[in-house]
Amino acid sequence: MREIALAFGNIFGGIALIALFASLWGRFEDYFVVKLTAFRQQLFFFSLTLFIEILFLFSVYFFFHLAFLDALFISCTVFLFVIWVIPYHAHFNMNTDLLFLKKFGLSSPIRIFIPVRSPFFTGTLLFSVFGFMVIFCSYYWF
C-alpha cells in the first residue's frame, strides 16, 4: 500500500513540478524575453538550448557512470533523433494520410520535408556535429 501511495505522490509531484516550471517560465517570458530584440531572442534561445544539452550530457555521464566520450555519443545521437527523425516521421505520416485520402477524392498536395530553422534546431545541430567531430578525432588515434 505504501508503494502505491509513493507512486501516486511521485506522479502528482511531477505534474506539480511541470506546472510550477510552466508558470515560472511564463513570468520570465513576460518580464525578460519579450523585451529583447528578435536577434537577441534567437541568441538567447540558442544559448539556452546549448546549456540544456550540456546539462543533459553531464546527467547521462554521471547517472550511467559512462566514459565522457560514450556519454557524448549517446547525447548527440539522442539530440539528432529529436531534431531530425521525429519531425521527418511525423511529416511522412501526414503525407501517407494525404495519399490515403486521395482514394476518396480528397486531394491535397504532398509536401516535401524541410526542417524548421529555429534556435533549437541550430543549437542542437551544432552541438551534435561538434560532438561527433570530438568523438571521431579522439578515437581516430586508436
C-alpha positions, 0 to 999 in steps of 0.5 A: 500500500505504501508503494502505491501511495509513493507512486501516486505522490511521485506522479502528482509531484511531477505534474506539480513540478511541470506546472510550477516550471510552466508558470515560472517560465511564463513570468520570465517570458513576460518580464525578460524575453519579450523585451529583447530584440528578435536577434537577441531572442534567437541568441538567447534561445540558442544559448539556452538550448546549448546549456540544456544539452550540456546539462543533459550530457553531464546527467547521462555521464554521471547517472550511467557512470559512462566514459565522457566520450560514450556519454557524448555519443549517446547525447548527440545521437539522442539530440539528432533523433529529436531534431531530425527523425521525429519531425521527418516521421511525423511529416511522412505520416501526414503525407501517407494520410494525404495519399490515403485520402486521395482514394476518396477524392480528397486531394491535397498536395504532398509536401516535401520535408524541410526542417524548421530553422529555429534556435533549437534546431541550430543549437542542437545541430551544432552541438551534435556535429561538434560532438561527433567531430570530438568523438571521431578525432579522439578515437581516430588515434586508436 
